[in-house]
Amino acid sequence: MTRKETAAVLTDRARPVTIQEGKEVQHYGTLARLPIALDVSVCAASVENLNQLLADTMTLRDLYKKHHWQVSGPTFYQLHLLFDKHFNEQSELVDAVAERIQSLGGVSIAMAHDVAEMTLIPRPPRGRDEVPVQISKLLHAHEVVLKEARAMARQAAEAGDDGTNDLLVSEVIRTNERQVWFVGEHLVDTPLIAHEL
C-alpha cells in the first residue's frame, strides 16, 4: 500500500460515524434478569412503582428550578438559594431512584415527554407565580411524592425487596420530609417584630 492509500484508510477510520442505527437492547417495561435473589414479580412491581416515583421526583426537581429562577420579593435571596439547594437534593434522588430501577433489571424513564405523561403532579403555568403560590405548589408536589413513597416502601418491605425499601425510607422519605419543613416554614404567619401589649 502506498503512503497515499494508507493515509486515505487512516483518514476514513478517524472520521466519526455520526449516524448510527440499531435495535434497543432492552424495551421499556421489560426486565433483564439479574442474580439479586429477588423473584422476577417482586422486581417488576418495584420497577413499576419506582418509575412512577421517578416521574414525580423529576417533576418536583424541575419545579424547584422553575421557582429558583422565577422567585421574587423580599425573601428572594433566601428562597433563591433554598430552591436551588432542594433542586440539587432532588437531582440526587432522581439518580438514586433511576439506578435502583436499573439494578432491579428494569429500564428507567429518562426523557421529559415521558415524565410529563406519567407524573401525578399538576403542571404549573409557564409564567411566574407569587411566592406563597410557588411554595404551596412545592408542598403539594412533596405530598404526592411522600404518599406514594410510603405506600411503595410498605409494598417493597412486604415483598422482601429490602434495597428498594431502604432507598424509599432512608433517602426519598427523609429528604422530602426535611424539605417540606424548610419550605413550609416560609408560610407561617408570624410577625417579623413582636409588639408588646
C-alpha positions in Angstrom: 0.0 0.0 0.0 1.3 3.4 -0.9 1.5 6.3 1.6 -1.4 8.0 -0.1 -3.6 4.8 0.2 -2.5 4.3 3.8 -3.4 8.0 4.6 -6.8 7.6 3.0 -7.6 4.4 5.1 -6.4 6.1 8.3 -8.5 9.2 7.4 -11.6 7.1 6.9 -11.0 5.4 10.3 -10.5 8.7 12.1 -13.8 10.1 10.8 -16.7 9.7 13.3 -19.7 7.7 12.1 -22.3 10.2 13.2 -25.5 8.4 12.1 -25.8 5.1 14.0 -28.8 2.8 13.6 -29.5 -0.1 15.9 -32.1 -2.0 17.9 -33.0 -1.2 21.5 -31.1 -3.6 23.8 -34.0 -3.6 26.3 -37.5 -2.4 25.8 -39.2 -0.3 28.4 -41.4 -2.4 30.6 -39.2 -5.5 30.4 -36.8 -6.9 32.9 -33.3 -8.1 32.5 -32.8 -11.0 34.9 -30.0 -10.2 37.4 -28.8 -12.5 40.1 -30.0 -10.4 43.0 -32.0 -13.1 44.9 -35.4 -11.4 44.2 -38.3 -13.0 42.4 -39.0 -11.5 39.0 -42.5 -10.5 40.1 -41.0 -8.5 43.0 -38.6 -6.8 40.7 -41.3 -6.0 38.2 -43.6 -4.4 40.9 -40.7 -2.4 42.3 -39.6 -1.2 38.9 -43.2 -0.1 38.0 -43.5 1.7 41.3 -40.1 3.3 41.1 -40.7 4.6 37.6 -43.8 6.4 38.8 -41.9 7.8 41.7 -39.1 8.8 39.3 -41.5 10.8 37.1 -42.9 12.6 40.1 -39.4 13.3 41.6 -38.2 14.6 38.3 -41.2 16.9 38.2 -40.6 18.1 41.7 -36.9 18.7 40.9 -37.8 20.8 37.9 -40.5 22.7 39.8 -37.7 23.7 42.3 -35.6 25.0 39.4 -38.5 26.9 37.9 -39.2 28.6 41.2 -35.5 29.2 41.7 -35.4 31.2 38.5 -38.7 33.0 39.0 -38.9 33.7 42.7 -39.3 37.4 43.7 -40.0 39.7 46.6 -38.3 40.5 50.0 -37.3 36.8 50.6 -35.8 36.5 47.1 -32.3 35.7 48.1 -33.1 33.2 50.8 -35.6 31.3 48.7 -33.4 31.5 45.5 -30.7 29.7 47.4 -33.1 27.3 49.2 -34.9 26.3 46.0 -31.5 25.6 44.3 -30.3 23.5 47.3 -33.5 21.5 47.1 -33.2 21.1 43.4 -29.7 19.6 43.9 -31.0 17.2 46.6 -33.9 16.1 44.3 -31.4 15.6 41.5 -29.5 13.2 43.7 -32.8 11.3 44.5 -33.6 11.1 40.8 -30.2 9.5 40.2 -30.6 7.1 43.1 -34.2 6.0 42.0 -33.2 5.6 38.4 -30.1 3.5 39.4 -32.3 1.3 41.6 -34.6 0.6 38.7 -31.7 -0.4 36.6 -30.2 -2.6 39.4 -33.6 -4.4 39.5 -33.2 -5.2 35.8 -35.7 -2.6 34.6 -35.5 0.4 32.4 -35.9 3.8 33.9 -37.7 6.6 32.2 -35.4 9.5 31.3 -37.0 11.9 28.9 -39.1 15.0 29.6 -42.1 13.9 27.4 -42.3 10.6 29.3 -42.1 12.4 32.6 -44.9 14.8 31.5 -47.1 11.9 30.5 -46.6 9.9 33.8 -46.4 12.5 36.6 -49.2 12.9 39.1 -48.1 16.4 40.0 -50.2 19.1 38.3 -48.5 21.1 35.6 -47.7 24.7 36.7 -48.2 27.7 34.4 -45.4 28.9 32.3 -45.5 32.3 33.9 -44.3 33.4 37.4 -46.4 32.7 40.4 -46.4 34.7 43.7 -44.1 33.3 46.3 -46.9 31.8 48.5 -48.3 30.0 45.5 -44.9 28.7 44.5 -44.4 27.3 48.0 -47.9 25.8 48.0 -47.3 24.0 44.7 -44.0 22.7 46.0 -45.7 21.4 49.2 -48.4 19.7 47.2 -45.7 18.0 45.0 -43.9 16.8 48.1 -47.1 15.4 49.4 -47.7 13.4 46.2 -44.1 12.0 46.4 -44.4 11.2 50.1 -47.7 9.4 49.8 -46.5 7.2 47.0 -43.1 6.6 48.6 -44.7 5.4 51.9 -47.1 3.0 50.1 -44.3 1.8 47.9 -41.9 1.3 50.9 -44.5 -0.9 52.6 -45.1 -2.9 49.5 -41.4 -3.4 49.0 -40.9 -4.5 52.6 -43.8 -7.0 52.4 -42.3 -8.4 49.2 -38.8 -8.7 50.7 -37.2 -6.0 48.5 -35.1 -4.5 51.3 -33.0 -2.4 48.9 -36.0 -0.6 47.5 -37.5 -0.2 50.9 -34.2 1.2 52.3 -33.9 3.7 49.4 -37.5 4.9 49.8 -37.3 5.3 53.6 -33.7 6.4 54.2 -33.4 8.7 51.2 -36.7 9.6 49.5 -39.0 10.0 52.5 -36.4 11.6 54.8 -35.2 14.1 52.2 -38.8 15.1 51.2 -39.9 15.4 54.8 -37.0 17.7 55.6 -37.6 19.8 52.5 -41.3 20.2 53.4 -40.3 21.5 56.8 -37.8 24.0 55.3 -40.2 25.3 52.7 -43.4 25.1 54.8 -41.9 27.4 57.4 -42.0 30.2 54.9 -45.8 30.2 55.0 -46.1 30.5 58.8 -47.9 33.7 59.6 -45.7 35.3 62.2 -44.8 39.0 62.5 -41.2 40.0 62.0 -41.3 42.1 65.1 -43.2 41.2 68.3 -45.3 44.0 69.7 -45.6 44.4 73.4 -49.1 44.5 74.7 
